[in-house]
Amino acid sequence: MFILMLVVFVIGYTAIAFEHTLKVDKAASALLIGTITWAIYVIGAVDILPYSPYFQDYMAANPDGTAIDFIVHHEILHHLAEIAQILFFLLGAMTIVELIDSHEGFAVITDRINTGNRIKLLWIISILTFFFSAALDNLTTSIVMVALLRKLIKEKEERWFFGGMVILAANAGGAWSPIGDVTTIMLWIGGQVTAANIITNLFIPSLVCMLVPLIYLSFTKRGEVVRALGRMDPEHMKNPTTAFERNLVFTVGVCGLLFVPVFKTVIHLPPFMGMTLSLGVLWVLTEVLHRKKNQEDKTALSVIGVLKKVDVSTVYFFLGILLAVASLQSAGHLGIMATFLDDKLGNIYAIDMVIGALSAIVDNVPLVAGAMGMYELGPLVPGKSYPVDHKFWEFLAYCAGTGGSMLIIGSAAGVAVMGMEKIDFIWYMKKISLLAVMGYLAGAITYIFMF
C-alpha cells in the first residue's frame, strides 16, 4: 500500500502532464489522485503508519483507538486547514483581479506600455513582475500579470511564452522577500531566517536568476508582438466605466493586494484573511459606486457578476494536487526522501539544489517543511541543527523558491498561470523549462561564489 500511493501519484502526475493528449482536464486528474492516495492510506493504515513521521503522535494519542480515526481527525483535517488557506487566498486574489479587469482598471498600466517590440516587452513585464512579487507575493503577482498580458498580447502562444517568463520572474522575485513566497514566509515565521538577511543575501542571486534567461532571449528572440485589438472587451464597450470609476477600483484593488502582507505582519492572522478583508472592502465600494445604475450594468461591474468569470477549475486543481502531496507527506514518503538526500549528498549546497529541483515535481511547501523538521526539530536526522540565518536556510529559500519554475506545476505561480491561460504542460517543458534551469543554476552559482 505504501508503494501503491506513490504509483497512483506518478500515474496522476503523468495524466496532468498529458492532459491535452488524453483530453482530460488536469483538475479532474488532480482531484482523483488527491482522493485515491488518501483512500489507500486509510485502507492500508496498519502497514503505512510505521513509515509516517507522525507515528509516535498516533501511538500517544490513540493507545486504544483506530488508525482510521487518527488519519481522518488528525492528518486530513490538519492538512485541510492549510490547504483551505491557500484556496481562499487564491479565490480572493482572482476575484479582485477580475473586478479590476471588469472596470478596465489595468488600462492604467497598459496605456503606458506602448512598445510592440518583443524583447523590450519581455524586459518590462519581467522587471515589473520581479519587484511586484517581492512586495505582494508570487501567486498574486502572477494572477495580476496574466490579466495584464491579456490586454497587451493577442496571440495565444505568444501570451503563453510571456506567461512562462512571468512565472520565472515571479518566483525569482518572491525568493528574496520574506513575504514573497510561501516557503520564505515559512522560514521567516519559523525563525530560520531574518527579513534583513534574506533580502540582503538573496537579492543578487534572485536577480541573476531572472536576468540570465532575459539576456539569452535578447539574442535569440526578435520581432514584434501582435498587440491586443483595443483595450476593452466587447461587453465592456457597450457600458464603459468612467475614468474615475476605473482609476478608483484599480487603486483600491492594488492597495488591497499590497495590504495583505502588511495585515499579516501587523495582526498576525493568516494571509487569506487579509485577502478576504480587501475583497470585502472592494465589494462594498463597487456596490455603493454603481448603486444608481440599472441592474444589468450593476451586476456586470459587481463581485456577483465577476465571480462567473473566476476559473473555479484552477481552485479544484490546487485542491487535488495539495491533497495528494499532503498524503505523501503524512504517509512518510517525503521524510524518507529527505533522509536519503542527507545520507547520499551530505553537502548543504547539494542538498538544497536537489530540493529545489524536486520542488519542480513536488510542491515546495512540504519539501521545505521536511527540511525544517530534519535540521531544526531533528526527528529525522538526529543531531543536525543549523542556527538562524545559516547559509543552509538562505540557500534553501532561494532553491525552493526558484526551482519550481522548471516545471509549470512546480510552483503556485505556475499553477495559477497554467489554470488561467490553459498552458500545455509539454509546451512549457519545451519552451520555458531550459530557460528556468539556466536561471536557477546561474543564481545558485552566484550565491555559492558570494558566500
C-alpha positions as CSV (number, residue, x, y, z in Angstrom):
1,M,0.0,0.0,0.0
2,F,2.9,2.3,0.8
3,I,4.3,1.8,-2.7
4,L,0.8,1.9,-4.3
5,M,0.3,5.5,-3.0
6,L,3.4,6.6,-4.9
7,V,2.4,4.7,-8.0
8,V,-1.0,6.4,-8.1
9,F,0.7,9.8,-7.6
10,V,3.0,9.2,-10.5
11,I,0.2,8.0,-12.8
12,G,-1.9,11.0,-11.9
13,Y,1.0,13.3,-12.4
14,T,1.5,11.8,-15.9
15,A,-2.1,12.4,-16.7
16,I,-1.8,16.0,-15.7
17,A,1.3,16.4,-17.9
18,F,-0.5,14.9,-20.9
19,E,-3.9,16.4,-20.4
20,H,-4.2,17.7,-23.9
21,T,-3.2,14.3,-25.4
22,L,-5.7,12.5,-23.1
23,K,-8.3,15.2,-23.4
24,V,-8.9,15.0,-19.7
25,D,-8.8,18.3,-17.7
26,K,-5.9,18.4,-15.2
27,A,-8.3,19.4,-12.4
28,A,-10.1,16.0,-12.8
29,S,-6.8,14.1,-12.6
30,A,-5.7,16.1,-9.6
31,L,-8.9,15.5,-7.7
32,L,-8.7,11.8,-8.4
33,I,-5.1,11.3,-7.1
34,G,-5.8,13.6,-4.2
35,T,-8.7,11.4,-3.1
36,I,-7.3,8.0,-4.1
37,T,-4.0,8.4,-2.3
38,W,-5.8,9.3,1.0
39,A,-8.1,6.3,0.5
40,I,-5.1,4.0,0.0
41,Y,-3.6,5.5,3.2
42,V,-6.7,4.7,5.2
43,I,-7.1,1.2,3.8
44,G,-3.5,0.3,4.4
45,A,-3.1,2.3,7.6
46,V,-1.7,-0.6,9.6
47,D,1.1,-1.1,7.2
48,I,1.7,2.5,6.3
49,L,1.6,4.3,9.6
50,P,5.0,2.9,10.8
51,Y,6.6,4.9,8.0
52,S,4.9,8.1,9.0
53,P,6.8,10.8,10.9
54,Y,3.6,11.1,13.0
55,F,3.6,7.5,14.1
56,Q,4.7,8.4,17.7
57,D,1.9,11.0,17.8
58,Y,-0.6,8.4,16.7
59,M,0.6,5.9,19.4
60,A,0.5,8.6,22.1
61,A,-2.9,9.9,21.1
62,N,-4.6,6.6,20.3
63,P,-3.4,3.8,22.5
64,D,-6.7,2.1,22.2
65,G,-8.1,4.0,19.2
66,T,-8.1,3.1,15.5
67,A,-5.7,4.2,12.8
68,I,-8.5,5.5,10.7
69,D,-9.8,7.8,13.4
70,F,-6.3,9.3,13.7
71,I,-5.8,9.8,10.0
72,V,-9.2,11.4,9.5
73,H,-9.3,13.6,12.6
74,H,-5.6,14.5,12.8
75,E,-4.0,14.2,9.5
76,I,-6.6,15.1,6.9
77,L,-8.2,17.9,8.9
78,H,-4.7,19.3,9.8
79,H,-3.7,19.4,6.1
80,L,-7.2,20.7,5.1
81,A,-6.7,23.8,7.3
82,E,-3.5,24.6,5.5
83,I,-4.9,23.8,2.0
84,A,-8.1,25.9,2.7
85,Q,-6.0,28.9,3.5
86,I,-4.3,28.7,0.1
87,L,-7.6,28.1,-1.8
88,F,-9.3,31.1,-0.1
89,F,-6.3,33.3,-0.8
90,L,-6.3,32.2,-4.4
91,L,-10.0,32.7,-4.8
92,G,-9.9,36.2,-3.2
93,A,-7.0,37.3,-5.4
94,M,-8.6,36.1,-8.6
95,T,-11.8,37.8,-7.7
96,I,-10.1,41.1,-7.0
97,V,-8.2,40.9,-10.3
98,E,-11.3,40.1,-12.3
99,L,-13.1,43.0,-10.6
100,I,-10.4,45.4,-11.6
101,D,-10.4,43.9,-15.1
102,S,-14.2,44.4,-15.4
103,H,-13.7,48.1,-14.8
104,E,-10.8,48.2,-17.3
105,G,-8.6,49.3,-14.5
106,F,-5.5,47.7,-16.0
107,A,-5.6,50.3,-18.7
108,V,-3.7,52.5,-16.2
109,I,-0.7,50.3,-16.8
110,T,-1.3,49.0,-20.4
111,D,-1.8,52.6,-21.7
112,R,1.8,53.3,-20.6
113,I,3.3,50.2,-22.3
114,N,3.3,51.3,-25.9
115,T,6.1,49.2,-27.3
116,G,5.4,46.2,-29.5
117,N,9.0,45.1,-29.6
118,R,9.1,41.5,-28.2
119,I,12.4,42.0,-26.3
120,K,11.5,45.3,-24.8
121,L,8.2,44.0,-23.7
122,L,9.8,40.9,-22.1
123,W,12.1,43.1,-20.1
124,I,9.3,45.4,-19.0
125,I,7.0,42.6,-17.9
126,S,9.7,40.6,-16.2
127,I,11.1,43.5,-14.2
128,L,7.6,44.6,-13.1
129,T,6.8,41.0,-12.1
130,F,10.1,40.6,-10.2
131,F,9.5,43.6,-7.9
132,F,5.7,43.2,-7.6
133,S,6.2,39.6,-6.4
134,A,8.5,40.8,-3.7
135,A,6.0,43.4,-2.5
136,L,2.9,41.2,-2.9
137,D,3.7,37.6,-3.4
138,N,4.5,35.5,-6.4
139,L,1.0,33.9,-6.6
140,T,-0.9,37.2,-6.5
141,T,1.5,38.9,-8.9
142,S,1.2,36.1,-11.4
143,I,-2.6,36.5,-11.4
144,V,-2.3,40.3,-11.9
145,M,0.3,40.0,-14.7
146,V,-1.7,37.4,-16.6
147,A,-4.6,39.8,-16.6
148,L,-2.3,42.5,-18.0
149,L,-0.9,40.2,-20.7
150,R,-4.4,39.6,-21.9
151,K,-4.7,43.3,-22.5
152,L,-1.3,43.6,-24.3
153,I,-0.9,40.5,-26.4
154,K,-3.4,39.0,-28.8
155,E,-1.9,35.7,-30.0
156,K,-2.3,32.7,-27.6
157,E,1.1,31.1,-27.9
158,E,2.9,34.4,-27.7
159,R,0.9,35.1,-24.5
160,W,1.9,31.6,-23.2
161,F,5.6,32.5,-23.7
162,F,5.2,35.8,-21.8
163,G,3.3,33.9,-19.1
164,G,6.2,31.5,-18.8
165,M,8.5,34.4,-18.2
166,V,6.1,35.8,-15.6
167,I,6.4,32.5,-13.7
168,L,10.2,32.7,-13.8
169,A,10.3,36.4,-12.7
170,A,7.6,35.9,-10.1
171,N,9.4,33.0,-8.4
172,A,12.7,34.8,-8.6
173,G,11.2,37.9,-7.1
174,G,9.5,36.0,-4.3
175,A,12.6,34.2,-3.2
176,W,14.4,37.2,-1.8
177,S,11.5,38.7,0.0
178,P,10.3,37.3,3.4
179,I,6.7,37.7,2.2
180,G,7.2,36.9,-1.5
181,D,6.9,33.2,-1.4
182,V,5.2,30.7,0.9
183,T,8.4,28.9,1.6
184,T,10.3,32.1,2.6
185,I,7.3,33.0,4.8
186,M,7.6,29.6,6.4
187,L,11.3,30.0,7.1
188,W,10.9,33.6,8.3
189,I,8.0,32.8,10.7
190,G,9.8,29.6,11.8
191,G,12.8,31.7,12.9
192,Q,15.3,30.1,10.5
193,V,15.9,33.4,8.7
194,T,15.5,37.1,9.4
195,A,14.0,39.6,7.0
196,A,17.1,41.8,6.7
197,N,19.4,38.8,5.9
198,I,17.1,37.1,3.4
199,I,16.8,40.4,1.4
200,T,20.5,41.3,1.6
201,N,21.9,37.9,0.7
202,L,19.4,36.6,-1.8
203,F,18.6,39.8,-3.9
204,I,21.5,39.4,-6.2
205,P,21.2,35.6,-6.8
206,S,17.5,36.1,-7.4
207,L,18.1,39.0,-9.8
208,V,20.7,36.9,-11.7
209,C,18.1,34.0,-11.9
210,M,15.8,36.4,-13.7
211,L,18.4,38.2,-15.8
212,V,20.2,35.2,-17.4
213,P,17.1,33.9,-19.3
214,L,16.3,37.5,-20.3
215,I,19.8,38.2,-21.6
216,Y,19.7,34.9,-23.5
217,L,16.4,35.8,-25.1
218,S,17.6,39.2,-26.1
219,F,19.9,37.5,-28.6
220,T,17.5,34.8,-29.7
221,K,14.0,36.2,-29.6
222,R,13.4,39.1,-32.1
223,G,10.5,40.7,-33.8
224,E,7.2,42.4,-32.8
225,V,4.2,41.0,-30.9
226,V,0.7,41.4,-32.1
227,R,-1.0,43.7,-29.7
228,A,-4.5,43.0,-28.4
229,L,-7.1,44.9,-30.5
230,G,-8.5,47.5,-28.3
231,R,-8.3,47.7,-24.5
232,M,-11.9,46.8,-23.8
233,D,-13.7,43.5,-24.0
234,P,-16.9,43.7,-26.2
235,E,-19.3,43.5,-23.3
236,H,-17.5,46.4,-21.6
237,M,-17.6,48.6,-24.7
238,K,-21.4,48.8,-24.5
239,N,-21.4,50.2,-21.0
240,P,-17.9,51.6,-20.3
241,T,-17.0,52.7,-16.8
242,T,-15.9,56.3,-16.2
243,A,-12.3,57.3,-15.8
244,F,-12.9,58.0,-12.1
245,E,-14.5,54.6,-11.5
246,R,-11.7,52.8,-13.4
247,N,-8.9,54.5,-11.5
248,L,-10.6,54.2,-8.2
249,V,-11.3,50.5,-8.4
250,F,-7.7,49.9,-9.7
251,T,-6.2,51.9,-6.9
252,V,-8.2,50.4,-4.2
253,G,-7.8,46.9,-5.6
254,V,-4.0,47.1,-5.9
255,C,-3.7,48.7,-2.5
256,G,-5.9,45.9,-1.1
257,L,-3.4,43.3,-2.5
258,L,-0.5,45.3,-1.1
259,F,-2.3,45.4,2.2
260,V,-2.3,41.6,2.6
261,P,1.3,41.2,3.7
262,V,1.0,44.3,6.0
263,F,-2.1,42.8,7.6
264,K,-0.3,39.5,8.2
265,T,2.7,41.2,9.7
266,V,0.8,43.6,12.0
267,I,-2.2,41.5,13.0
268,H,-0.5,38.0,12.7
269,L,-3.6,36.5,11.1
270,P,-3.2,34.2,8.1
271,P,-2.8,35.9,4.7
272,F,-6.1,34.7,3.3
273,M,-7.9,36.8,6.0
274,G,-6.2,39.9,4.8
275,M,-7.2,39.0,1.2
276,T,-10.9,38.5,2.2
277,L,-10.8,41.8,4.1
278,S,-9.5,43.5,1.0
279,L,-12.2,41.8,-1.2
280,G,-14.9,42.8,1.3
281,V,-13.8,46.5,1.1
282,L,-13.7,46.4,-2.7
283,W,-17.1,44.6,-2.8
284,V,-18.8,47.3,-0.7
285,L,-17.1,50.1,-2.7
286,T,-18.4,48.8,-6.0
287,E,-21.9,48.2,-4.7
288,V,-22.0,51.8,-3.5
289,L,-20.3,53.1,-6.6
290,H,-22.8,51.5,-9.0
291,R,-25.9,51.7,-6.8
292,K,-27.8,54.1,-9.2
293,K,-27.1,52.1,-12.3
294,N,-29.6,49.7,-13.8
295,Q,-29.5,46.1,-12.6
296,E,-27.8,44.7,-15.7
297,D,-24.9,47.2,-15.7
298,K,-24.6,47.0,-11.9
299,T,-24.3,43.2,-12.0
300,A,-21.6,43.2,-14.7
301,L,-19.5,45.5,-12.5
302,S,-20.1,43.8,-9.2
303,V,-18.4,40.9,-7.4
304,I,-21.5,38.8,-8.1
305,G,-21.0,39.3,-11.8
306,V,-17.3,38.7,-12.0
307,L,-17.5,35.5,-9.9
308,K,-18.9,33.9,-13.0
309,K,-15.5,34.6,-14.8
310,V,-13.3,33.2,-12.0
311,D,-11.7,30.0,-13.1
312,V,-13.0,27.5,-10.5
313,S,-11.3,24.6,-12.2
314,T,-7.9,26.2,-11.1
315,V,-9.1,26.1,-7.5
316,Y,-10.1,22.4,-7.8
317,F,-6.7,21.7,-9.4
318,F,-5.0,23.2,-6.4
319,L,-7.2,21.2,-4.1
320,G,-6.4,17.9,-5.7
321,I,-2.6,18.5,-6.0
322,L,-2.2,19.7,-2.5
323,L,-4.3,16.8,-1.1
324,A,-2.1,14.3,-2.9
325,V,1.2,15.9,-1.8
326,A,-0.2,16.1,1.8
327,S,-1.0,12.4,1.7
328,L,2.6,11.6,0.7
329,Q,3.9,13.8,3.5
330,S,1.7,12.2,6.1
331,A,2.5,8.7,5.0
332,G,6.2,9.3,5.2
333,H,7.3,9.3,1.6
334,L,8.8,12.8,1.8
335,G,10.6,12.1,5.1
336,I,12.3,9.1,3.6
337,M,13.3,11.2,0.6
338,A,14.8,13.9,2.9
339,T,16.8,11.3,4.9
340,F,18.1,9.7,1.7
341,L,19.3,13.1,0.4
342,D,21.2,13.8,3.6
343,D,22.8,10.3,3.6
344,K,23.8,10.4,-0.1
345,L,24.8,14.0,-0.5
346,G,25.8,15.5,2.8
347,N,26.9,18.9,1.4
348,I,24.3,21.6,2.3
349,Y,24.5,23.3,-1.1
350,A,24.0,20.0,-2.9
351,I,21.0,19.1,-0.7
352,D,19.4,22.5,-1.2
353,M,19.9,22.3,-5.0
354,V,18.3,18.9,-5.2
355,I,15.4,20.0,-3.0
356,G,15.0,22.9,-5.4
357,A,14.9,20.6,-8.4
358,L,12.5,18.3,-6.7
359,S,10.2,21.3,-6.0
360,A,9.5,21.4,-9.7
361,I,7.8,18.0,-9.3
362,V,6.5,18.0,-5.7
363,D,5.1,21.1,-4.0
364,N,7.9,23.1,-2.4
365,V,5.9,23.6,0.8
366,P,6.2,20.0,2.2
367,L,9.8,19.8,1.0
368,V,10.8,22.9,2.9
369,A,8.7,21.7,5.9
370,G,10.6,18.4,5.7
371,A,13.9,20.2,5.7
372,M,12.8,22.4,8.6
373,G,11.9,19.2,10.6
374,M,15.2,17.5,9.7
375,Y,17.6,20.2,10.5
376,E,15.8,22.3,13.2
377,L,13.5,19.9,15.0
378,G,15.7,16.9,14.4
379,P,13.2,13.9,14.3
380,L,14.5,12.5,11.0
381,V,18.2,13.3,11.3
382,P,19.1,13.5,15.0
383,G,22.0,15.8,15.9
384,K,21.6,18.0,12.8
385,S,20.8,21.6,13.5
386,Y,21.6,24.9,11.9
387,P,21.3,28.4,13.6
388,V,19.3,31.4,12.4
389,D,20.5,32.8,9.1
390,H,22.7,29.9,8.4
391,K,23.6,29.5,4.7
392,F,21.6,26.3,4.6
393,W,18.4,28.2,5.3
394,E,19.1,31.1,3.0
395,F,20.1,28.9,0.1
396,L,17.1,26.6,0.8
397,A,14.9,29.7,0.4
398,Y,16.4,30.5,-3.0
399,C,16.4,26.9,-4.3
400,A,12.8,26.1,-3.1
401,G,11.5,29.4,-4.4
402,T,13.1,29.4,-7.9
403,G,13.4,25.6,-8.6
404,G,9.7,25.2,-9.0
405,S,9.9,27.3,-12.2
406,M,11.5,24.3,-14.1
407,L,8.0,22.7,-14.5
408,I,4.8,24.6,-14.7
409,I,3.1,22.8,-11.9
410,G,6.2,23.2,-9.6
411,S,5.0,26.4,-8.0
412,A,1.8,28.2,-7.0
413,A,2.6,30.9,-9.6
414,G,3.0,28.3,-12.3
415,V,-0.3,26.5,-11.4
416,A,-2.2,29.8,-11.4
417,V,-0.8,30.9,-14.8
418,M,-1.4,27.4,-16.2
419,G,-5.0,27.4,-15.0
420,M,-5.8,31.0,-16.2
421,E,-4.2,30.6,-19.7
422,K,-4.6,26.8,-20.2
423,I,-0.9,26.5,-20.9
424,D,0.1,23.0,-22.1
425,F,2.5,21.1,-19.7
426,I,4.6,19.7,-22.6
427,W,4.7,23.1,-24.3
428,Y,6.1,24.6,-21.2
429,M,8.8,21.9,-20.9
430,K,9.9,22.6,-24.5
431,K,9.8,26.4,-24.4
432,I,10.4,27.5,-20.8
433,S,12.0,24.8,-18.7
434,L,15.5,25.2,-20.2
435,L,15.4,28.9,-19.5
436,A,14.3,28.2,-15.9
437,V,17.2,25.7,-15.5
438,M,19.6,28.3,-16.8
439,G,18.4,31.0,-14.4
440,Y,18.2,28.5,-11.5
441,L,21.8,27.4,-11.9
442,A,23.2,30.9,-12.6
443,G,21.6,32.2,-9.4
444,A,22.8,29.2,-7.3
445,I,26.4,29.6,-8.6
446,T,26.2,33.3,-7.8
447,Y,25.1,32.6,-4.2
448,I,27.9,30.0,-3.7
449,F,30.5,32.3,-5.0
450,M,29.2,35.2,-2.9
451,F,29.5,33.1,0.3
